Amino acid sequence: MEFSTADLRERTPTLVAGDVTGAVGDSVTVLPVVVAVSALTELRLPILLLWFGAFQVVWGVRYGAPISVEPMKALAALVIAGSLSVSELAVAGTLAGVVLLGLGSAGALGALADRIDPAVIRGVQLAVALVLARTGLELGVGSPTTALAAAAVGGAVVALGYRRAAALAVLAVGLGLAATETGAPSVVVPDFGTAVSLGGVAVGAPATAGDAFALTTDALAATGAQLAMTVGNAAVATSLLLGDLFDAEVSPDELATSMGAMNLVAVPLGALPMCHGSGGVAGKHAFGARTAGANLLLGVLYAVAALGAAGVVAAFPMAALGVLLVLVAVELGTASLDTDSLALTVGVGLLGVATNVGAAFVAGIAASAVLARVRGSE
Protein backbone atom coordinates (compact mmCIF):
# COMPACT_ATOMS: atom_id res chain seq x y z
CA MET A 1 0.00 0.00 0.00
CA GLU A 2 2.84 2.37 -0.88
CA PHE A 3 2.19 5.73 -2.52
CA SER A 4 4.35 8.69 -3.47
CA THR A 5 4.12 12.37 -2.61
CA ALA A 6 2.94 12.98 -6.16
CA ASP A 7 0.12 10.47 -5.66
CA LEU A 8 -0.89 12.30 -2.49
CA ARG A 9 -1.00 15.67 -4.27
CA GLU A 10 -3.14 14.20 -7.06
CA ARG A 11 -5.55 12.75 -4.51
CA THR A 12 -5.80 15.80 -2.25
CA PRO A 13 -9.53 16.07 -1.46
CA THR A 14 -11.63 18.98 -2.66
CA LEU A 15 -15.18 19.83 -1.64
CA VAL A 16 -18.14 20.28 -3.98
CA ALA A 17 -21.73 21.07 -3.07
CA GLY A 18 -22.91 17.46 -3.36
CA ASP A 19 -20.30 16.30 -0.86
CA VAL A 20 -22.23 18.01 1.94
CA THR A 21 -25.29 15.83 1.41
CA GLY A 22 -23.17 12.92 0.19
CA ALA A 23 -21.50 12.62 3.56
CA VAL A 24 -24.88 11.50 4.90
CA GLY A 25 -24.83 8.51 2.54
CA ASP A 26 -22.19 6.66 4.52
CA SER A 27 -23.62 7.63 7.90
CA VAL A 28 -26.86 5.83 6.95
CA THR A 29 -24.96 2.53 7.18
CA VAL A 30 -22.89 3.52 10.22
CA LEU A 31 -24.87 5.45 12.84
CA PRO A 32 -27.75 2.99 13.42
CA VAL A 33 -25.36 0.08 14.01
CA VAL A 34 -22.88 2.08 16.10
CA VAL A 35 -25.60 3.52 18.33
CA ALA A 36 -27.03 0.03 18.83
CA VAL A 37 -23.64 -1.41 19.76
CA SER A 38 -23.01 1.41 22.20
CA ALA A 39 -26.46 1.15 23.78
CA LEU A 40 -26.32 -2.63 24.23
CA THR A 41 -22.66 -3.23 25.13
CA GLU A 42 -19.93 -1.57 27.19
CA LEU A 43 -18.26 -0.11 24.10
CA ARG A 44 -18.47 3.70 24.26
CA LEU A 45 -20.03 5.72 21.48
CA PRO A 46 -17.60 8.69 21.64
CA ILE A 47 -14.63 6.38 21.11
CA LEU A 48 -16.39 4.50 18.31
CA LEU A 49 -17.29 7.75 16.53
CA LEU A 50 -13.79 9.17 16.86
CA TRP A 51 -12.29 6.10 15.19
CA PHE A 52 -14.82 6.23 12.35
CA GLY A 53 -14.13 9.94 11.92
CA ALA A 54 -10.36 9.47 11.91
CA PHE A 55 -10.45 6.78 9.23
CA GLN A 56 -12.94 8.71 7.09
CA VAL A 57 -10.23 11.35 6.82
CA VAL A 58 -7.29 8.93 6.48
CA TRP A 59 -8.77 6.86 3.65
CA GLY A 60 -10.34 9.85 1.92
CA VAL A 61 -6.88 11.40 1.65
CA ARG A 62 -5.27 8.06 0.79
CA TYR A 63 -7.62 7.10 -2.05
CA GLY A 64 -8.81 10.54 -3.18
CA ALA A 65 -12.39 9.28 -3.57
CA PRO A 66 -15.53 9.09 -1.41
CA ILE A 67 -14.63 5.72 0.08
CA SER A 68 -16.71 4.23 2.88
CA VAL A 69 -15.78 3.30 6.43
CA GLU A 70 -18.49 1.08 7.91
CA PRO A 71 -18.92 -1.41 10.73
CA MET A 72 -18.22 -5.06 9.95
CA LYS A 73 -21.90 -5.98 10.06
CA ALA A 74 -21.64 -9.70 10.86
CA LEU A 75 -19.51 -9.01 13.93
CA ALA A 76 -21.64 -6.00 14.93
CA ALA A 77 -24.85 -8.03 14.63
CA LEU A 78 -23.47 -10.84 16.77
CA VAL A 79 -22.32 -8.54 19.57
CA ILE A 80 -25.65 -6.67 19.44
CA ALA A 81 -27.52 -9.95 19.77
CA GLY A 82 -25.29 -11.07 22.64
CA SER A 83 -23.87 -14.00 20.66
CA LEU A 84 -20.37 -12.52 21.03
CA SER A 85 -18.88 -10.79 24.07
CA VAL A 86 -16.97 -7.55 23.59
CA SER A 87 -13.73 -9.44 24.21
CA GLU A 88 -14.63 -11.97 21.52
CA LEU A 89 -15.56 -9.10 19.20
CA ALA A 90 -12.13 -7.57 19.70
CA VAL A 91 -10.44 -10.88 18.95
CA ALA A 92 -12.53 -11.49 15.84
CA GLY A 93 -11.89 -7.97 14.55
CA THR A 94 -8.16 -8.26 15.17
CA LEU A 95 -7.95 -11.68 13.51
CA ALA A 96 -9.90 -10.37 10.52
CA GLY A 97 -7.39 -7.53 10.33
CA VAL A 98 -4.46 -9.96 10.30
CA VAL A 99 -6.00 -12.06 7.53
CA LEU A 100 -6.99 -9.07 5.38
CA LEU A 101 -3.59 -7.44 5.73
CA GLY A 102 -1.91 -10.72 4.81
CA LEU A 103 -4.13 -11.37 1.80
CA GLY A 104 -3.87 -7.82 0.53
CA SER A 105 -0.11 -7.61 0.96
CA ALA A 106 0.32 -10.92 -0.89
CA GLY A 107 -2.06 -9.91 -3.68
CA ALA A 108 -4.09 -13.03 -2.95
CA LEU A 109 -7.54 -11.65 -2.17
CA GLY A 110 -8.82 -12.05 -5.71
CA ALA A 111 -7.93 -15.75 -5.72
CA LEU A 112 -9.79 -16.27 -2.43
CA ALA A 113 -12.83 -14.39 -3.68
CA ASP A 114 -13.05 -16.72 -6.69
CA ARG A 115 -13.24 -19.75 -4.38
CA ILE A 116 -16.23 -18.60 -2.29
CA ASP A 117 -19.66 -19.18 -3.80
CA PRO A 118 -21.47 -15.81 -3.93
CA ALA A 119 -24.68 -17.57 -2.85
CA VAL A 120 -22.97 -18.55 0.41
CA ILE A 121 -21.85 -14.96 1.00
CA ARG A 122 -25.44 -13.80 0.38
CA GLY A 123 -26.59 -16.45 2.85
CA VAL A 124 -24.29 -15.04 5.52
CA GLN A 125 -25.73 -11.59 4.81
CA LEU A 126 -29.24 -12.99 5.19
CA ALA A 127 -28.31 -14.66 8.47
CA VAL A 128 -26.93 -11.38 9.81
CA ALA A 129 -30.12 -9.60 8.71
CA LEU A 130 -32.28 -12.18 10.48
CA VAL A 131 -30.21 -11.91 13.68
CA LEU A 132 -30.60 -8.13 13.65
CA ALA A 133 -34.34 -8.37 12.95
CA ARG A 134 -34.87 -10.85 15.79
CA THR A 135 -32.98 -8.63 18.22
CA GLY A 136 -34.92 -5.59 17.03
CA LEU A 137 -38.28 -7.26 17.53
CA GLU A 138 -37.29 -8.38 21.04
CA LEU A 139 -36.38 -4.79 21.93
CA GLY A 140 -39.56 -3.38 20.39
CA VAL A 141 -41.84 -5.63 22.44
CA GLY A 142 -40.71 -3.87 25.62
CA SER A 143 -42.50 -0.64 24.67
CA PRO A 144 -44.97 -1.23 21.81
CA THR A 145 -46.22 2.37 21.73
CA THR A 146 -42.75 3.82 21.21
CA ALA A 147 -41.93 1.10 18.68
CA LEU A 148 -45.09 1.80 16.67
CA ALA A 149 -44.40 5.54 16.68
CA ALA A 150 -40.84 5.00 15.48
CA ALA A 151 -42.04 2.53 12.85
CA ALA A 152 -44.61 5.06 11.63
CA VAL A 153 -41.88 7.65 11.13
CA GLY A 154 -39.74 5.17 9.22
CA GLY A 155 -42.71 4.08 7.12
CA ALA A 156 -43.57 7.69 6.27
CA VAL A 157 -40.03 8.36 5.07
CA VAL A 158 -40.14 5.23 2.90
CA ALA A 159 -43.53 6.28 1.50
CA LEU A 160 -42.06 9.64 0.52
CA GLY A 161 -39.48 7.81 -1.57
CA TYR A 162 -36.46 8.13 0.74
CA ARG A 163 -36.05 4.48 1.72
CA ARG A 164 -32.34 4.76 2.52
CA ALA A 165 -33.01 7.66 4.91
CA ALA A 166 -35.63 5.80 6.96
CA ALA A 167 -33.12 4.53 9.53
CA LEU A 168 -31.68 8.02 9.98
CA ALA A 169 -35.18 9.41 10.55
CA VAL A 170 -35.88 6.82 13.27
CA LEU A 171 -32.46 7.54 14.75
CA ALA A 172 -33.34 11.24 14.91
CA VAL A 173 -36.64 10.42 16.65
CA GLY A 174 -34.86 8.25 19.22
CA LEU A 175 -32.24 10.89 19.88
CA GLY A 176 -34.98 13.49 20.24
CA LEU A 177 -36.82 11.37 22.81
CA ALA A 178 -33.57 10.77 24.67
CA ALA A 179 -32.77 14.48 24.67
CA THR A 180 -36.11 15.26 26.32
CA GLU A 181 -34.90 13.21 29.29
CA THR A 182 -31.29 14.37 29.41
CA GLY A 183 -31.66 17.96 28.21
CA ALA A 184 -29.33 19.57 25.69
CA PRO A 185 -26.12 17.54 25.31
CA SER A 186 -23.05 19.04 26.93
CA VAL A 187 -19.60 18.92 25.38
CA VAL A 188 -17.50 16.24 27.05
CA VAL A 189 -14.03 15.29 25.86
CA PRO A 190 -13.79 11.45 25.93
CA ASP A 191 -11.56 10.12 28.70
CA PHE A 192 -9.20 7.83 26.87
CA GLY A 193 -7.67 6.75 30.15
CA THR A 194 -10.80 4.80 31.05
CA ALA A 195 -12.81 4.60 27.85
CA VAL A 196 -10.21 3.01 25.62
CA SER A 197 -10.36 -0.76 25.92
CA LEU A 198 -8.16 -3.64 24.93
CA GLY A 199 -10.32 -6.58 24.06
CA GLY A 200 -13.17 -5.00 25.99
CA VAL A 201 -11.08 -4.43 29.15
CA ALA A 202 -10.26 -0.84 30.10
CA VAL A 203 -6.61 0.07 29.73
CA GLY A 204 -5.00 0.21 33.13
CA ALA A 205 -7.55 -2.11 34.70
CA PRO A 206 -6.40 -5.48 36.02
CA ALA A 207 -7.38 -8.27 33.65
CA THR A 208 -6.50 -11.83 32.99
CA ALA A 209 -5.11 -12.94 29.68
CA GLY A 210 -8.41 -14.67 29.00
CA ASP A 211 -10.32 -11.42 29.46
CA ALA A 212 -8.02 -9.43 27.21
CA PHE A 213 -7.87 -12.01 24.43
CA ALA A 214 -10.95 -14.20 24.34
CA LEU A 215 -9.90 -16.67 21.63
CA THR A 216 -13.01 -18.86 21.57
CA THR A 217 -14.73 -21.06 19.03
CA ASP A 218 -17.44 -18.41 18.65
CA ALA A 219 -14.83 -15.73 17.94
CA LEU A 220 -13.14 -17.89 15.29
CA ALA A 221 -16.45 -18.82 13.64
CA ALA A 222 -17.54 -15.18 13.60
CA THR A 223 -14.23 -14.18 12.02
CA GLY A 224 -14.75 -16.65 9.18
CA ALA A 225 -18.30 -15.49 8.56
CA GLN A 226 -17.26 -11.83 8.55
CA LEU A 227 -14.37 -12.47 6.17
CA ALA A 228 -16.77 -14.12 3.73
CA MET A 229 -18.83 -10.92 3.63
CA THR A 230 -15.81 -8.63 3.61
CA VAL A 231 -14.05 -10.30 0.69
CA GLY A 232 -17.10 -10.04 -1.54
CA ASN A 233 -18.84 -6.89 -0.34
CA ALA A 234 -16.05 -4.69 1.01
CA ALA A 235 -13.17 -5.53 -1.33
CA VAL A 236 -14.24 -6.84 -4.73
CA ALA A 237 -17.60 -5.03 -4.95
CA THR A 238 -16.22 -1.77 -3.53
CA SER A 239 -13.30 -1.80 -5.97
CA LEU A 240 -15.72 -2.14 -8.88
CA LEU A 241 -18.02 0.60 -7.55
CA LEU A 242 -15.18 3.07 -7.01
CA GLY A 243 -14.17 2.59 -10.64
CA ASP A 244 -17.73 2.74 -12.02
CA LEU A 245 -18.97 5.68 -9.95
CA PHE A 246 -15.85 7.80 -9.34
CA ASP A 247 -13.33 6.60 -11.95
CA ALA A 248 -10.97 5.68 -9.10
CA GLU A 249 -8.54 2.81 -9.62
CA VAL A 250 -8.40 1.00 -6.30
CA SER A 251 -7.73 -2.74 -6.35
CA PRO A 252 -9.40 -5.26 -4.02
CA ASP A 253 -5.98 -6.03 -2.57
CA GLU A 254 -5.39 -2.36 -1.72
CA LEU A 255 -8.75 -2.27 0.06
CA ALA A 256 -7.95 -5.48 1.94
CA THR A 257 -4.63 -4.02 3.06
CA SER A 258 -6.18 -0.80 4.33
CA MET A 259 -8.97 -2.68 6.11
CA GLY A 260 -6.42 -4.95 7.74
CA ALA A 261 -4.25 -2.05 8.90
CA MET A 262 -7.28 -0.10 10.14
CA ASN A 263 -8.51 -2.93 12.34
CA LEU A 264 -5.10 -3.89 13.68
CA VAL A 265 -4.55 -0.31 14.81
CA ALA A 266 -8.00 0.54 16.15
CA VAL A 267 -9.83 -2.58 17.36
CA PRO A 268 -7.44 -3.30 20.27
CA LEU A 269 -8.05 0.31 21.35
CA GLY A 270 -11.82 0.15 21.66
CA ALA A 271 -12.99 0.56 18.05
CA LEU A 272 -15.71 -1.44 16.36
CA PRO A 273 -14.26 -3.62 13.54
CA MET A 274 -14.49 -1.61 10.32
CA CYS A 275 -14.53 -2.22 6.57
CA HIS A 276 -14.95 -0.44 3.21
CA GLY A 277 -18.48 -1.65 2.52
CA SER A 278 -19.87 -1.16 -0.98
CA GLY A 279 -23.19 0.03 0.46
CA GLY A 280 -21.54 3.13 1.91
CA VAL A 281 -19.87 3.95 -1.41
CA ALA A 282 -23.18 3.60 -3.24
CA GLY A 283 -24.88 5.65 -0.52
CA LYS A 284 -22.40 8.50 -0.77
CA HIS A 285 -22.84 8.64 -4.54
CA ALA A 286 -26.63 8.47 -4.29
CA PHE A 287 -26.65 11.39 -1.82
CA GLY A 288 -24.44 13.52 -4.10
CA ALA A 289 -20.82 12.92 -3.06
CA ARG A 290 -18.31 13.23 -5.88
CA THR A 291 -14.97 13.85 -4.13
CA ALA A 292 -13.14 12.78 -0.98
CA GLY A 293 -14.23 16.09 0.54
CA ALA A 294 -17.28 14.12 1.73
CA ASN A 295 -14.93 12.01 3.85
CA LEU A 296 -13.30 15.05 5.42
CA LEU A 297 -16.67 16.59 6.25
CA LEU A 298 -18.06 13.36 7.70
CA GLY A 299 -14.90 12.87 9.75
CA VAL A 300 -15.38 16.28 11.33
CA LEU A 301 -19.10 15.63 11.96
CA TYR A 302 -18.34 12.32 13.70
CA ALA A 303 -15.78 14.06 15.91
CA VAL A 304 -18.27 16.78 16.86
CA ALA A 305 -20.94 14.16 17.61
CA ALA A 306 -18.49 12.24 19.79
CA LEU A 307 -18.08 15.24 22.07
CA GLY A 308 -21.75 15.35 23.06
CA ALA A 309 -23.15 11.91 22.37
CA ALA A 310 -22.61 9.82 25.48
CA GLY A 311 -25.41 11.12 27.70
CA VAL A 312 -28.05 11.13 24.98
CA VAL A 313 -27.22 7.60 23.83
CA ALA A 314 -27.50 6.31 27.39
CA ALA A 315 -31.15 7.46 27.38
CA PHE A 316 -31.93 6.20 23.85
CA PRO A 317 -35.30 4.35 23.96
CA MET A 318 -34.75 0.62 23.46
CA ALA A 319 -37.99 0.21 21.50
CA ALA A 320 -36.89 2.84 18.96
CA LEU A 321 -33.53 1.09 18.80
CA GLY A 322 -35.40 -2.11 17.97
CA VAL A 323 -37.12 -0.43 15.02
CA LEU A 324 -33.75 0.90 13.91
CA LEU A 325 -32.29 -2.59 13.87
CA VAL A 326 -35.25 -3.96 11.91
CA LEU A 327 -34.78 -1.26 9.25
CA VAL A 328 -31.08 -2.08 8.95
CA ALA A 329 -32.02 -5.76 8.72
CA VAL A 330 -34.48 -5.10 5.91
CA GLU A 331 -31.83 -3.26 3.88
CA LEU A 332 -29.27 -6.03 4.38
CA GLY A 333 -31.79 -8.81 3.84
CA THR A 334 -33.08 -7.30 0.60
CA ALA A 335 -29.55 -7.12 -0.79
CA SER A 336 -28.90 -10.73 0.21
CA LEU A 337 -31.68 -12.03 -2.04
CA ASP A 338 -29.78 -10.93 -5.17
CA THR A 339 -28.42 -14.44 -5.63
CA ASP A 340 -28.04 -17.12 -8.29
CA SER A 341 -29.04 -19.88 -5.86
CA LEU A 342 -31.93 -18.76 -3.68
CA ALA A 343 -32.27 -22.16 -2.00
CA LEU A 344 -28.63 -22.18 -0.87
CA THR A 345 -28.76 -18.56 0.25
CA VAL A 346 -31.96 -19.02 2.26
CA GLY A 347 -30.68 -22.29 3.71
CA VAL A 348 -27.48 -20.65 4.96
CA GLY A 349 -29.47 -17.72 6.31
CA LEU A 350 -31.95 -19.83 8.25
CA LEU A 351 -29.21 -22.09 9.60
CA GLY A 352 -27.28 -19.02 10.71
CA VAL A 353 -30.13 -17.60 12.76
CA ALA A 354 -31.03 -21.04 14.16
CA THR A 355 -27.46 -21.97 15.19
CA ASN A 356 -24.71 -19.42 14.58
CA VAL A 357 -23.46 -17.50 11.58
CA GLY A 358 -20.02 -19.12 11.55
CA ALA A 359 -21.42 -22.65 11.49
CA ALA A 360 -23.81 -21.66 8.71
CA PHE A 361 -20.91 -20.31 6.65
CA VAL A 362 -18.98 -23.57 6.99
CA ALA A 363 -22.07 -25.61 6.16
CA GLY A 364 -22.76 -23.38 3.17
CA ILE A 365 -19.24 -23.89 1.79
CA ALA A 366 -19.69 -27.65 2.14
CA ALA A 367 -23.13 -27.59 0.51
CA SER A 368 -21.79 -25.44 -2.34
CA ALA A 369 -18.98 -27.93 -2.97
CA VAL A 370 -21.45 -30.83 -3.05
CA LEU A 371 -23.78 -28.99 -5.44
CA ALA A 372 -20.87 -28.12 -7.74
CA ARG A 373 -19.80 -31.78 -7.83
CA VAL A 374 -23.37 -32.92 -8.56
CA ARG A 375 -23.72 -30.41 -11.38
CA GLY A 376 -20.34 -31.45 -12.78
CA SER A 377 -21.37 -35.08 -12.95
CA GLU A 378 -24.57 -34.39 -14.85
Buried (B, 14 or more C-beta within 10 A) or exposed (E): BEEEEEEEEEBEBEBEEBBBBBBBBBBBBBBBBBBBBBBBBBBBBBBBBBBBBBBBBBBBBBBBBBBBBBBBBBBBBBBBBEBBBBBBBBBBBBBBBEBBBBBBBEBEBBEBBEEBBBBBBBBBBBBBBBBBBBBBBEBBEEBEEBBEBBBEBBBEBBEEEEBBBBBBBBBEBBBEBBBEEBEEBEEEEBEEEEBBBBBBBBBEEEBEEEBBBBBBEBBBBBBBBBBBBBBBBBBBBBBBBBBEBBEBEBBBBBBBBBBBBBBBBBBBBBBBBBBBBBBBBBBBBBBBBBBBBBBBBBBBBBBEBBBBBBBBBEBBBBBBBBBBBBBBBBBBBEBBBEBEBEEBBBBBBBBBBEEBBBBBBBBBBEBBEEBEEEEEEE
